[in-house]
Amino acid sequence: MRSRSVAIAASAMALIGSVLAGTAHATPSEELSLRVEQTPALQAADAANAACVPGLNRTHECQVVNATVTVLRNRVPVGEARFTISHEMTLQVKSRKWEEKISLDKATLIGNASGIRMSLNVSCGNPCSAKSDFGPHTLGAPKSAKVHYTDNIGAFKQHGTASRYTYSFVKAGHTPGAFAYNSPSYRCDDMYAKRPGSTRPRQSPGCVFPQYTPTLTGMAGLPNIGPGIRAIQARGGHYGQPGSGHPLHYLTDKTKSNANRNAVCAGKTAPPGSAGPSCDEYPFAATYEGGTALPAGSRGITWVPVRENNRQGGMINKFELGNRLLDRDAFWVQV
């Protein structure tokens, strides 16, 4: 029997059976009950039953649900179907269209559990729409199908939502039963839309799992900026350092980010022997921790060549677009 943890849904439905014996009389009622449990991370013994490994990153998630349908006659179990449902959703950072694969493993049928028919409805909330290829299925054989999503979010708007999975179960002569649960939340946006005076948008609309905190890497390869960030992260509150508990938070207001930069760099010149004339601040100006927001012991500047500072700017821009960072989104800096 599969291990189980937190119960997420359970329902009990009365099932009415009838037989003819001379004149028509109803037999004592039968019941179908559903007990569903979800594990955020499978135990090793259960891994073989899942089509993917539970967890998520910025654009991909796997959710696994262990489900049980128990057939009751006069409140006494007479059959049971046990199976695993795996969800694998892949969002697109440059598209409002994406897909999810839903897989059922081969169900274990015990006693009077044959003939249980399952249907699935998937919804995601306007302006998102979901179309499922998962038709009615008799529990027993494995099955996989796809859900096709589209989120018609408008220009300079964002939409946070989650998928809602509603399962219905029927068995001849029995009243239907059902249970439902949600996917992890996701966000679609068109915040990089074309602005007045621009010839094209910065990036097409797209979607991410915003609860995942991405990590900016690559700056360790910058000969002056990398060591400068490491030295600042090593003291004070270790802001931005993975595992510190203090991520940075993205700031989209250009006026505020310019003010942050001026607060720590304006009017200063590189001291003799510096690597370059360009002032590089950490935490970055385009964060809520930038400028003088943090105590002096948790921030600092490094003097670097202009070319290296420009290269860093390109890395940050690419990271922003690749992870669809919106205002106040958290992120780490690994150096």
C-alpha positions, 0 to 999 in steps of 0.5 A: 500500500502506498504511503500517504500524508496530508488528506486533501479531499474526501467525500462520501456519497450514498449509492442506491441499488434496486432489484426486482423480486416479484414486486419492485423493492429497494435493497438497503442503500449502498455507498461510494466514498472517496479518500484522496491524499496528496504528498508534496514529495513522494517517499522513495517506495512510491517513486515508481508510481509517479510519471514525474518527480514532485516539485517546481521551478520557475516554469515547470512543476510536477504534482502527484496525488495518491487516490483511493475510491472505496466501494461500500455496501451498507457502509461496509467496504466491498471494493477498493481502487487505488491509483496515482495521478501525476501532473506535469505542467510546463509554462512558457516565458514567451507565450500565453499558451502552454500544456500539462500532461496528466497521467494515471498509473495502472490502478490496483483493483480489490474486490468489487472495484471493477467498472468505476468510470472516472471523468476529469474537468480542468478550469483555470479562471478567466481570462485563462482557459483550459481544454482537456483531452482527458476523456472518461476512463475506466479505472484499471489500465494506465492513461495519459492525456494533455490539457491545453491552456491559453491566458488572454491577459491584456497589455501591462496586466498580470493574472495570478491563478491556479488550475482546478481539477475536478474528478467525478466517479460513477459505477452502475447502480451507484450515486456518483462521487467526486473530489477536487484539488488545485495546482500550484499557483502560476502567473501570466503577464504582458508587462513587457508590452510595447510602450509608446515610442517603441517599435516592439515589445521588450518580450512577448507575454508569458507565464511563470510560477512566481513562488519559486525564487530564481537564482542569478548566476554568471557574475562569478566570471566577472573579474572585479564585480564577482569578488566585490559582490562576494565580499559584500554578501559575506558581511551584514545580512548576507543579502541576496546570498542563497540560503541567507533568508534575505533574497533581493526584490526586483524594482521596476520603477526606473526613477527609484532605481536611478535614485538608488544608484545616485544615493551611493555612487553620485559625486564619487570618483574612483580612488587611485589603483582602482580597476576602473572608473565605473561605480558598481553598487550592491545590492543592485540599484534596481532592487528594493534593497538598493541605494541606502535601504540597507545598513552600511554593513550590508551594502557597498560599491566596487570600482570596475571597468565600464565594459565590465559594468555594461556586461553585468547590466546585460546579464541582469536584463537577460535574467529579468526577461528569462524569469519574467521578474515583476515588481517585488519578485524575489531572487538570489545572486550566486557568485 
